[in-house]
Amino acid sequence: MNAFQISTRLNQVGFSDIVTIRNRVMELRAAGKPVFEFQGGEPFMPSPEPVKEAMIKALREDKTRYAPSSGIAELRVAIAEKLKVKNHINAPDTDIIVTNGGTQALFVAFQTLLNLRDEVLLFSPYWTPIADMVRACEAVPVYVSTAEARADGFLQTLEKHLTPHTKLVYFNTPNNPTGDIFTRDEAEAVAAFAVKNNLLVIADEAYEDLIYDVAEHFSIASLPEMYERTISIYTFSKSYSMTGYRIGYAVAPEAFMSGLQRLTLYSTNGVSTATQYAALAALQLPPSYLAESRQAYLERRNLLVGSLNELGFACPMPRGAFYAFPDVSRINTDSRQAFQILLDRAQVACVAGNIFGTHGESHVRMSYSLPLETIEQGLESLRKNFT
Ligand SMILES: Cc1ncc(COP(=O)(O)O)c(C=O)c1O
């Protein structure tokens, strides 16, 4: 055995393909070429002024010492209220843990629940880091085609993948990369399957506030018999343009919370204290803040998706997040080739769909979280080069 080898636990854990894309874009930029950057995954707006002010104020007031590793009391109380009103999840503040973004919440959630060789059902296309987080637990991701579940029924499709090793379902709505949302009926079908087979659920609701054409985001943990088997994950990153602050949270029943708390304690010992005051200010923003940012995304979505369809890149209208997931098979059915061609010919950067699983093949992910003029310029370049 080679003592200098890192843990075999990490053998199957990949590193983000998106980094490769970013490097390629940087090369083009360095060569003086314009690149229309649709590949990103974060809000285009700056974070709200009251959020920045709250963080500065916390620093000025010397709120710079260790905070409780599960989060400051004021923030957990405000989150509990938000969960009650918006998500219809009635949880005591002791069932809430503040984390370094949704990413840490997801990582500690999988680590808390999974044992060696446990299987995790993932609706696919899926957010790529999830499979790596599952593998980091020496557990096994099992891919369930969302399109197939829609066509053949959720229960029937999920049952096809059920084995004695199945432990949990990862349920992400709104979805990265497709921008799709699961309806209440679909969430009910997944919940019925989980209850029937005694499975757990990790609900990733990172994009809960970015929804269009629907009245309300629906949280699976709000269904009967679901709270006790679900860890629900949220973040300030997307709702409040706070990706760089690194703050999110998980809500889970006491039985799971003890695992989440230990893993958070020993990995980060909590979130930077001043950042938690910034998050508290975000929750105190008037509802008009979210309504206005939703309107800004809606306008961008309509522009991008409408034009992609006109250009012959079939794309269903996504009802959430800030991604479009057009079919690019008219350029190339291999999405990595299509990505390359789009970049070389039109300087349009996006993410190849098969990075999000084989069910994403023939598609690319394009973010519309961009200034309107960048979207227009990118579309013009597509028009010039592909019509
Ligand atoms: C589906 C999904 N979940 C969770 C996250 C985590 O975001 P953060 O760690 O910034 O909270 C992301 C970020 O891109 C995401 O796309």
PDBQT file of the ligand as one rigid body, heavy atoms in Angstrom, charges set to zero:
ROOT
HETATM    1  C1  LIG A 401     -29.475  22.566  -7.069  1.00  0.00    +0.000 C 
HETATM    2  C2  LIG A 401     -28.509  23.279  -6.201  1.00  0.00    +0.000 A 
HETATM    3  N1  LIG A 401     -28.494  23.001  -4.893  1.00  0.00    +0.000 NA
HETATM    4  C3  LIG A 401     -27.672  23.609  -4.052  1.00  0.00    +0.000 A 
HETATM    5  C4  LIG A 401     -26.776  24.557  -4.502  1.00  0.00    +0.000 A 
HETATM    6  C5  LIG A 401     -25.850  25.150  -3.489  1.00  0.00    +0.000 C 
HETATM    7  O1  LIG A 401     -25.636  26.491  -3.527  1.00  0.00    +0.000 OA
HETATM    8  P1  LIG A 401     -24.878  27.245  -2.353  1.00  0.00    +0.000 P 
HETATM    9  O2  LIG A 401     -23.834  26.344  -1.813  1.00  0.00    +0.000 OA
HETATM   10  O3  LIG A 401     -24.306  28.460  -2.983  1.00  0.00    +0.000 OA
HETATM   11  O4  LIG A 401     -25.903  27.557  -1.340  1.00  0.00    +0.000 OA
HETATM   12  C6  LIG A 401     -26.725  24.880  -5.854  1.00  0.00    +0.000 A 
HETATM   13  C7  LIG A 401     -25.744  25.834  -6.389  1.00  0.00    +0.000 C 
HETATM   14  O5  LIG A 401     -25.537  25.998  -7.570  1.00  0.00    +0.000 OA
HETATM   15  C8  LIG A 401     -27.633  24.221  -6.730  1.00  0.00    +0.000 A 
HETATM   16  O6  LIG A 401     -27.644  24.499  -8.030  1.00  0.00    +0.000 OA
ENDROOT
TORSDOF 0
